[in-house]
């Protein structure tokens, strides 16, 4: 009988915080920009420069820690993590080892009876390194220090996950939670959220943990899932062949769907950590923690509970809408303005999601205002425009956030509600389509659809299809 194996997974998640300036200097943290333009003597490690801690970094880190049920370290300190690498200008990174800002928390994943707590070992603040850009044409590597000194929170989980699905559920929960707090945009493609996967396998029922590897270079949830499956299979293959798994850091190549060794795994002692001499301890008072806790927004789980009571929308719709705080804000404001939550939900669930997918955009990138969505719902519900016109108008709202009422007026898209004019068009359509009339009177319901289509075409789409159908039936009888 083939051996059964269990996968043990823990994550180290790095999140770039949404401060306007870096952790120890006043340089911009904005993504992009020409290389080495968001820099100064502090973040490029010039001799004699001194770091000054950005208070907002502590606020964001504490807010994330509280949301993840962590214990806040009232007096935390920074440490130097010493290593040489070209993207690390000081030859050390200011991080936290001995007294991190938070410990012993958890994030709950799953739903109903299948809920599971993923424990958080610790959370610490640190500065990001620069970025190496490899030019294969010239066979050179260039360094951009714009990212050097951008504030990070590293969230270290316990090895509580057992599958790629649990890992993605945990990351999704973390991402949503941090976005709700406004502490980070968590854009994996821009590197503002990055996950390193620590993975080992052991025979089912064994108590001892297997030898773990750490995988880096994971910049999407799909890549993380593929890397987990790939590394699990690689380790099982080694064990089945009677070989040992080596503790090492591996780099995942998503194009080749394979990982390769980067270096043997270091321990804390290899970095020669010692307390950072240029920074004083951070004392976090009870009053400060209470103030941060008081300012926490309504989180997704609470929002979902409220939606059940307040809005007549399906649970599935509520779950999709609340995945993004930005989309949830649009929904709530638009629903309050037009008083039609179900209609607002439909526009978000169908047309908005379709256009987001088409343009390869995230919900956070939605740029239209809730006021204009509410106005469109009202125009449609009042019969001023029909559903076909409404979809065309919504595409303009999505792309340019136009004011729907003004646009409909300018483009002459308002429904024609003049019964006299509609009757003239109906008579003409009926006269030109005698066979369809015969078929309809003979019991073929589809024939009516053809006559409605011809009428809508003659009216240039500016009629209410429901009204056209009703008048056609009356006239033909």
Secondary structure, DSSP 8 states (H G I E B T S, - for coil): ----EEEEEEEEEEEE---SB-SSS--B--S--STT-S--TTTTT-TT------HHHHHHHHHHHHHTT-EE-SEE--EEEE---TT-TTSEEEE-SSS-SEEEEEEEES-GGG-EEEEEEEEEEEE---EEEEETTTTEEEEEGGGTT-EEEEEEE-S-B-SHHHHHHHHHHHHHHHHHHTS----GGGTSEEEEEEEEEEETT--S----EEEE---SHHHHHHHHHHHHHHHHHHHHTT-----EEEEEETTTTEEEEEEE---GGGGT-EE-TTS--EE--HHHHHHHHHT----HHHHHHHHHHH----HHHHHHHHTSHHHHHHHHHHHHHHS-HHHHHHIIIIIIHHHHHHTT--GGG----HHHHHHHHHHHHTTSS-HHHHHHHHHHHHHH---HHHHHHHTT-S----HHHHHHHHHHHHHH-HHHHHHHHTT-THHHHHHHHHHHHHTTT-S-HHHHHHHHHHHH-
